[in-house]
Amino acid sequence: MGYCGPVPRIWLPLERAICSLSWCSRSFVDGRLRNAFILRPSVGGAASAYHGIRSLPHNRVRLSRLRSVRDSSWNFARTNAPGKLSAAFGIHESLEESEQSVGGEENGELTEEESDESSEVETKLKPGLYLVGTPIGNLEDITLRALRVLKSAALILAEDTRHSSRLLRHYDIRTPAMSYHKFNEKARRDLVLERLRRGEILALISDAGMPGISDPGSAIVRACVEANVDVFPIPGPSAVVTALVASGLPTDEFSFVGFLPAQSSSRQKRLAIAASESATQVFYVPPHKLVKFLDDCISAFGALRRCAVARELTKVHEEFWRGTLDQTLTEFKSRSPRGEITLIIEGVPKASQDQLVDENELRSRLKSRLDAGMSPSEATKQVVLETSVRKNLVYPLALSMSQKQKL
């Protein structure tokens, strides 16, 4: 059996059934009859195949086209192969009976509920900007809706067209693509808005995950909102959630920090804020900066705070390393990690270490440092790292003890 062109999957069950009628050398391609292959006589199976097609709501909207093709086939057979009809007559009757019996409907009409469900699937896309989530590693992690949007769009805005071309080729998506990244998003803004105002459908994708999350996208979304242009999110994979749910750390509350500033002072300030929060903290870390980042985290969070390093998510070499911050630092000092890294650090426990360390112990730790000549802030920092007691509880105590020493 050789096809003369690509055949949509919707036609295959009925095509096999009608192929069993054995009287012509024709095939169904894009809903029309064309010469393609020689049929062989067989009886049975047509009614069940037709029934199978009708049982799927999104296929049933095309039944009128299927019936038209079937009737054309029988007319052709009566004209060109009348001697073969007797062998297949039972199949034609079975098709008619199945058509009227499924769901108790006459003439294959859809119920109101099924019609609404079908129309929802077949509805044309509205003009606007579509934010399409793409795989973060495994190409199978993409939704059917995302593929439909990418194939229907007039233009795809891609963070890196060369990187995205692999995904587009894999799914035979031939929509034109244009680069859209942090270095040209301001220059592209007016062009994108102009096309959107003309009523076009544009899709925005990043190299991996959802656009706008540590990737270009938020600026053009703001511009669209200000210009009253519709924006449609098409949900997809996210390294944040993927890493978090498998980390083994609390997921009831979390803060996504993303990439930290390159400047050391700004990075330290942001880590200090994160270290005081009870929510689980999620960071993106370049692989070549992981060791330095962990060292900074130990200074801010303390060596005993639990963490998880998620590396190469959904890829062949996916890895989760779980332990305390000092254990993790020791591990990754011994090897050079590769690939995208998401670091998850637990927040301050809600039961809190505040209740596990009594005031006498805090005073003892602070006194030894104050006696050594440390300032109240320096002594507080060290005690907080050792005990994980909140700074706003330790510092007033250190300040009070320092003032009494001076008297």
C-alpha positions in Angstrom: 0.0 0.0 0.0 1.7 3.2 -1.1 0.4 6.7 -0.2 0.5 9.6 -2.7 0.9 12.1 0.0 0.7 12.7 3.8 -2.5 11.3 5.3 -4.0 12.9 8.4 -4.4 10.4 11.2 -8.1 11.1 11.4 -8.7 9.2 8.1 -6.8 6.0 8.8 -9.4 3.9 10.6 -12.0 4.6 7.9 -9.5 4.3 5.2 -8.6 0.7 6.3 -12.2 -0.2 6.5 -13.1 1.1 3.0 -9.9 -0.5 1.6 -11.5 -3.8 2.5 -14.2 -3.2 -0.1 -11.7 -4.3 -2.8 -13.1 -2.6 -5.9 -10.9 0.3 -6.9 -7.4 1.7 -6.8 -8.0 4.9 -4.8 -7.0 6.5 -1.5 -8.1 9.2 0.8 -5.7 12.2 0.8 -6.8 15.5 2.4 -10.4 14.4 2.1 -10.4 13.7 -1.6 -10.2 10.5 -3.7 -7.0 10.0 -5.6 -5.3 7.1 -7.3 -2.9 5.4 -4.9 -3.1 1.6 -4.4 -4.8 -1.6 -5.3 -7.4 -2.9 -2.8 -7.9 -6.5 -1.9 -11.3 -8.2 -1.2 -12.2 -8.6 2.5 -15.3 -8.4 4.5 -15.8 -7.1 8.1 -14.3 -4.4 10.2 -15.7 -1.3 8.5 -18.5 -0.7 11.0 -16.3 -1.0 14.0 -13.7 1.3 12.5 -16.4 3.9 11.7 -17.8 3.5 15.2 -14.3 4.1 16.7 -14.0 7.3 14.8 -17.4 8.6 15.9 -16.5 7.8 19.6 -13.9 10.6 19.7 -15.6 14.1 20.0 -12.9 16.0 18.2 -13.1 13.5 15.2 -16.9 13.7 15.0 -17.0 17.2 13.7 -15.5 15.7 10.5 -18.0 12.9 10.0 -19.9 14.8 7.3 -16.8 14.8 5.2 -16.2 11.1 6.0 -19.7 10.2 4.9 -19.3 12.2 1.7 -16.1 10.3 0.9 -17.8 6.9 1.7 -20.8 7.7 -0.5 -18.5 8.8 -3.3 -16.7 5.5 -3.0 -19.9 3.5 -3.3 -21.1 5.5 -6.3 -17.8 4.8 -8.0 -18.1 1.1 -7.3 -21.6 0.9 -8.7 -20.4 2.4 -11.9 -17.0 0.7 -12.3 -17.2 -2.5 -10.3 -20.8 -3.7 -9.9 -19.8 -7.3 -9.7 -17.8 -6.7 -6.5 -20.6 -5.1 -4.5 -22.3 -8.3 -3.5 -19.2 -9.4 -1.5 -19.0 -6.1 0.4 -22.7 -5.2 0.7 -22.9 -6.4 4.3 -20.2 -3.9 5.2 -22.1 -1.0 3.7 -25.2 -1.9 5.7 -23.1 -2.2 8.9 -21.8 1.3 8.4 -25.3 2.7 8.1 -26.5 0.8 11.2 -23.5 1.9 13.2 -24.0 5.5 12.2 -27.6 5.5 13.4 -27.0 3.5 16.6 -24.1 5.2 18.3 -25.3 7.4 21.1 -28.9 7.0 19.9 -28.5 9.9 17.5 -30.1 10.1 14.0 -28.0 10.9 11.0 -24.9 11.3 13.1 -25.8 14.6 14.6 -23.8 15.8 17.6 -25.3 16.4 21.0 -25.0 20.0 22.4 -22.4 18.9 24.9 -20.3 17.1 22.2 -20.7 20.0 19.8 -19.3 22.5 22.4 -16.4 20.1 23.2 -15.6 19.7 19.5 -15.8 23.4 18.7 -13.5 24.1 21.6 -10.8 21.9 20.0 -11.4 23.2 16.5 -11.7 26.9 17.3 -9.3 29.2 15.4 -6.7 31.0 17.3 -7.5 34.6 18.2 -5.0 37.3 17.1 -2.5 38.3 19.8 0.8 37.4 21.4 1.1 33.7 22.6 3.7 32.9 25.3 4.5 29.3 24.5 6.2 27.0 27.0 8.9 24.8 25.4 10.8 21.7 26.7 13.6 22.3 29.2 15.5 19.3 27.9 13.4 16.4 26.7 11.7 17.3 23.4 8.6 15.1 24.3 7.7 17.6 27.1 5.6 19.9 24.9 1.8 20.2 24.8 -0.5 19.6 21.9 -1.8 23.1 22.3 1.7 24.5 22.1 2.4 22.7 18.8 -0.9 23.9 17.4 0.0 27.5 18.3 3.5 27.3 16.8 2.2 25.8 13.6 -0.6 28.4 13.3 1.3 31.5 14.1 2.4 33.9 11.5 5.8 34.4 13.2 7.7 32.8 16.0 9.9 35.1 18.2 12.7 32.9 19.5 15.4 33.7 22.0 17.9 31.9 19.8 16.6 30.8 16.4 19.5 28.3 16.0 18.7 26.6 19.3 14.9 26.6 18.7 15.3 25.2 15.1 16.0 21.7 16.6 12.6 21.7 18.3 10.8 23.1 15.2 12.4 20.6 12.9 11.6 17.7 15.3 7.8 18.6 15.0 7.9 19.7 11.4 7.0 23.3 12.3 7.7 25.5 9.3 6.5 28.8 10.7 9.1 31.6 10.1 11.2 32.5 13.1 12.8 35.8 14.1 15.3 36.3 16.9 14.1 38.1 20.0 16.5 38.3 23.0 17.6 40.7 25.7 20.0 42.5 23.3 17.4 43.4 20.7 14.0 43.3 22.4 13.9 47.1 22.6 14.7 47.4 18.9 12.1 44.7 18.0 9.4 46.2 20.2 7.7 48.5 17.7 7.9 45.9 14.9 6.2 43.3 17.0 3.5 45.7 18.2 2.8 46.8 14.7 2.2 43.2 13.5 0.1 42.5 16.5 -2.1 45.6 15.9 -2.6 44.3 12.3 -4.3 41.3 13.8 -1.5 38.7 13.4 -0.8 35.7 15.6 2.7 35.8 17.0 4.3 33.2 19.3 7.1 33.9 21.7 9.4 31.1 22.9 12.6 31.0 24.9 15.4 28.5 24.7 13.8 26.4 27.4 10.7 26.8 29.7 8.3 29.6 29.9 9.2 33.0 28.3 9.6 35.9 30.7 11.0 33.7 33.6 14.7 34.7 33.7 14.3 35.0 29.9 13.1 37.7 27.5 9.4 38.3 27.4 8.3 40.5 30.3 9.0 43.7 28.4 6.9 42.9 25.3 4.1 41.6 27.5 4.0 45.0 29.4 4.0 46.8 26.0 1.1 44.6 24.8 -0.9 45.2 27.9 -0.4 49.0 27.5 -1.4 48.8 23.9 -4.5 46.7 24.6 -3.2 43.7 22.6 -4.3 40.3 23.8 -1.7 38.1 25.5 -2.3 34.3 25.8 -0.1 32.1 28.0 0.4 28.5 26.8 1.6 26.6 29.8 4.6 24.4 29.6 7.6 23.1 31.5 9.4 25.1 34.1 12.7 24.3 35.7 11.6 26.0 38.9 8.7 23.7 39.6 10.3 20.6 38.1 13.3 21.0 40.5 11.3 22.0 43.5 8.8 19.0 43.5 11.6 16.5 43.4 14.0 18.3 45.8 12.6 16.7 49.0 12.3 20.2 50.5 9.1 21.9 51.6 6.9 22.9 48.6 4.0 24.6 50.4 5.7 28.0 50.2 8.7 29.0 48.0 10.4 32.1 46.6 11.9 32.1 43.1 15.0 34.3 43.2 16.5 33.2 39.8 20.0 34.5 38.9 21.7 36.7 41.4 23.5 40.0 40.5 27.1 39.7 39.4 28.3 42.4 41.8 29.4 40.8 45.1 27.9 43.3 47.4 24.5 43.1 45.7 24.7 39.3 45.7 25.4 39.2 49.5 22.5 41.5 50.3 20.1 39.4 48.3 21.4 36.2 49.9 20.9 37.8 53.4 17.3 38.5 52.6 16.7 35.0 51.3 18.4 33.4 54.4 15.9 35.1 56.7 12.8 33.8 54.9 10.8 30.7 56.0 9.9 29.9 52.4 12.0 27.5 50.3 14.4 29.5 48.1 15.0 28.6 44.4 18.0 29.9 42.5 19.4 29.5 39.0 23.2 29.1 39.0 25.6 28.9 36.1 27.6 25.6 36.4 31.0 27.3 36.5 29.9 29.6 39.4 28.3 26.9 41.6 31.2 26.4 44.0 31.6 30.1 44.7 27.8 30.4 45.0 27.7 27.6 47.6 30.4 29.3 49.5 28.4 32.5 49.6 25.3 30.6 50.7 27.1 29.1 53.6 28.0 32.6 54.8 24.4 33.7 54.6 22.4 30.5 55.4 24.8 28.6 57.6 26.6 25.4 56.8 23.8 23.1 58.1 20.9 24.4 55.9 19.6 21.6 53.7 19.6 22.1 49.9 19.2 20.2 46.6 21.1 20.7 43.4 19.1 19.8 40.3 21.2 19.5 37.2 20.3 18.7 33.5 16.6 18.4 34.3 14.7 16.0 32.0 17.8 15.2 30.0 19.8 11.9 29.8 22.3 13.0 32.6 19.7 14.4 35.0 21.0 14.5 38.5 19.7 15.5 42.0 22.2 16.0 44.8 20.7 16.4 48.2 22.5 17.3 51.5 23.5 20.3 53.7 25.2 23.3 52.1 28.7 22.3 53.4 28.3 18.7 52.2 27.2 20.0 48.8 30.2 22.3 48.6 32.6 19.5 49.4 30.9 17.3 46.7 31.1 19.9 43.9 34.6 21.0 44.7 35.7 17.5 43.7 34.1 17.6 40.3 33.1 20.2 37.7 29.4 20.2 37.1 28.0 20.7 33.6 24.6 21.8 32.3 21.9 24.1 33.7 21.6 24.1 37.5 18.7 24.9 39.8 19.6 25.2 43.5 16.9 24.8 46.1 17.6 25.8 49.7 15.2 25.2 52.6 13.9 28.2 54.4 14.1 28.9 58.2 12.1 26.1 59.8 8.7 27.2 61.0 9.3 25.4 64.2 12.4 27.5 64.1 15.7 27.1 65.7 14.8 30.1 67.8 13.0 27.7 70.2 15.8 25.1 70.1 18.6 27.4 71.3 18.0 29.0 74.7 19.1 32.5 75.7 21.9 31.3 78.0 23.6 29.5 75.1 23.2 32.6 72.9 24.7 34.8 75.6 27.6 32.4 76.0 28.4 32.4 72.3 28.1 36.2 72.0 30.2 36.9 75.1 33.1 34.9 73.8 33.1 36.9 70.6 32.6 40.2 72.3 35.4 39.5 74.7 37.6 38.8 71.7 37.0 42.3 70.5 34.3 41.7 67.9 31.6 44.3 67.3 28.0 43.4 68.1 27.2 43.0 64.4 30.2 40.7 63.7 29.4 38.6 66.7 25.7 38.4 65.7 26.6 37.3 62.2 28.7 34.4 63.5 26.2 33.2 66.0 23.4 33.4 63.4 25.4 31.2 61.1 26.1 28.7 63.9 22.6 28.4 65.3 20.3 29.6 62.5 18.5 31.8 65.0 17.1 34.9 63.4 19.3 37.9 63.3 16.6 40.2 64.7 16.6 38.1 67.9 20.4 37.8 68.3 21.5 41.4 67.4 19.5 43.2 70.2 21.0 40.8 72.7 24.5 41.3 71.4 24.0 45.1 71.5 22.8 45.0 75.1 25.7 42.8 76.2 28.2 45.1 74.4 26.8 48.2 76.1 27.0 46.6 79.6 30.6 45.7 79.0 31.4 49.3 78.3 29.9 50.5 81.6 
